[in-house]
């Protein structure tokens, strides 16, 4: 619980980003960071404003918590 607002909050060290990626792993979904996150990790751009991942195969769920939503891209076939 958040002491200021009294509302539940995510307790993962990386916040929603980390919790969403962990959820994909637990669901057995093959994923990788999208191009914006890869560019950030390589030091070529600023911190991405939202989480975007690429998934392989069929995945039709939405992962969200409050106003945070995981954006999903598909692999190009």
N, C-alpha and C positions, 0 to 999 in steps of 0.2 A: 504494500500500500504506500502511496505517495504521502509523505507527512504534510505537505502543503495543501494538496487538493483533496486528499482522502480517497482518491480513486485508485483502482489497481493499475500497476504498471509492469512492464516487462523487466525481469530481473537478470536477463542475459548480459554479459559484459559488453557486447557489441550492440546492444539495443535491438530494435526491430530487425535491422539488417542481418545480424547474426542469428536471431531466432528464426527468421524466414529461411535462411540457408540450411539451418539445422533441421527444420521441418521437411525440406526437400530431401535431405539425406535420409531421414527416418522413413520417408515414404518410398525410398528406393528410386528416386527420379535422377536420371543422369543430367547434370547441368554444369555450366561453366559461367564465369563472369562475362557480361556483355562487353562490347568493345570500349565503352566509356570507362568502365572500371579497369579494364586492362591498360588503357592509356594512363590512367591515374597511377596504377601500380608501377608503370614504367617511368613515371615522373614527367609525362608530356602534357598533362592537363590538370585542372583544378579538381577538387573533391566533387564527385558526382552528387547531385541534389537528391536523387532517388535511387533505390536499388533496382537494377535491371539484370536479369540473368537469362541465359539461353538454355532452353531445355531440348532434349532429344527424345523423340517418341511422343506418345500420347499423354498429355497432361492437361486436363480441362478444369482444374480447380483454381480458386482464387485464394491467395493467402493475404490476409489483412488483419490489422488490429487498430481499432479507432480510425484515425484519419490516415494511417500509414497503409500503403498497399504495395505489394510486390509486383513489379512489371515484368512480364515474361515475353521473350522473343523466341522465335522458332529457328532451328537450324535450317539453312538453305539446302534443299535436296538437289 
